[in-house]
Amino acid sequence: MAASISLNTNPMIPIFVAFLLVFASSVSPALSLPALVSDSGSRLLANQTFRPSKEVLRLRRANAYLKKINKPAVKTIQSPDGDVIHCVLSHLQPAFDHPELKGKKPLDPPERPRSNETRETVAESYQLWTDSGESCPEGTVPIRRTTVKDVLRASSVNRFGRKLRRHVRRDSTGSGHEHAVVFVNGDQYFGAKASINVWSPKVTSEYEFSLSQIWLISGSFGNDLNTIEAGWQVSPDLYGDGYPRFFTYWTTDAYQATGCYNLLCSGFVQTNNKIAIGAAISPRSSYNGRQFDIGLTVWKDPKHGNWWLEYGSGLLVGYWPAFLFSHLRSHASMVQFGGEIVNSRSAGYHTSTQMGSGHFADEGFGKASYFRNLQVVDWDNNLLPLANLHLLADHPSCYNIRQGRNNVWGTYFYYGGPGRNVRCP
């Protein structure tokens, strides 16, 4: 659901503080298939007497993974952007391949966090695949079909759908990942909420991405790092196009072997038949034109301890089961909001991949991208404004950030930039 916003605000200039978070794309292990089948179902190996080449073996593994992840559909919907949406019975979705969930069903909705604010009235416009008027039946969940091309774009079949493994640092200097974010730490956090402005930033290399998201983080910044992440991203490597897409991510070991994007492994349990994780968001904001944002809330269910995700005003997407995590089984120790890009320097200089709208924070409403109504959830399931907020723009000549507060938007910030320019060589 996208909210159309029309408002002028005057941001304040913040202080910059250092921190981190790394990101990039990759997938879970797959088995070998005795026969090789393409997306269309045609046989790919005419002669199996020769020893398969590396490419053929990789294709076999890709097809084995697809057989595991693309569940049988009771209905198929063709999206205008080329996506195929499968309506899969709720209890057959990938999450229920997990040993802890086998034979179980999705949980009932939890108690939502309490807020003193009145709920906003927003224009409900979800994703491109719903524009035709088609929908998934009750008792099913919409899942974007993953193709052979999707898997083979990854550096390896094993890393498809996962972020790049690397040493996680408290700052992002030299990692290729650049941020413009605000964060809070030093307390126990049980959730976070924000409305995130949606744009279509230009990504100049298929191995780069641009995202805007909420992070809930716990553990040390070593191999025990736990994160829950949700927002929108443009990732040609993962999706094969330049559309901004709604996504989720999780890990419990600093992106090493656990977790994945969306529903590309067993983990997140989807409970909603109206939102497809990984599908393109529509409509999007335009420069000096109408502005659209998506409201996201992540919070820990006080009764069962699972982390739930809400999209817009009241649309429960699903939950991350508590057993997936170690540190996040109890609470988060840091919450972060903002943008991130990958700078691969593939041409020998800084990338022109855009963050947010592709314009600096100083340009303000209708030009720069924003987050508004930033809140956290406390131990008693109350939504509270942020205290002791820190700001970080680790490459401010390329992407910057400006924070402010008013009675309509609460705590908010503008962020982003064009990447390469005369001050960002």
FENBELHU-V181051 format. One record per helix or strand. SS is the DSSP state (H for helix, E for strand). FROM is the first residue (numbers start at 1). TO is the last residue. If there is no record, write none. Layout:
ss = {SS | SS}
from = {FROM | FROM}
to = {TO | TO}
This chain:
ss = {E | E | E | E | E | H | E | E | H | H | E | E | H | E | H | H | E | E | E | E | H | E | E | E | E | E | E | E | H | H | E | E | H | E | E | E | E | E | E | E}
from = {3 | 12 | 16 | 37 | 43 | 54 | 75 | 84 | 90 | 94 | 114 | 127 | 128 | 140 | 148 | 157 | 177 | 191 | 210 | 226 | 236 | 245 | 261 | 268 | 280 | 291 | 307 | 315 | 322 | 327 | 332 | 355 | 361 | 369 | 382 | 390 | 400 | 410 | 421 | 424}
to = {5 | 12 | 16 | 37 | 43 | 69 | 78 | 89 | 92 | 97 | 114 | 127 | 130 | 144 | 152 | 159 | 189 | 197 | 218 | 234 | 239 | 251 | 261 | 270 | 281 | 300 | 311 | 320 | 324 | 329 | 342 | 355 | 363 | 377 | 385 | 393 | 406 | 417 | 421 | 424}
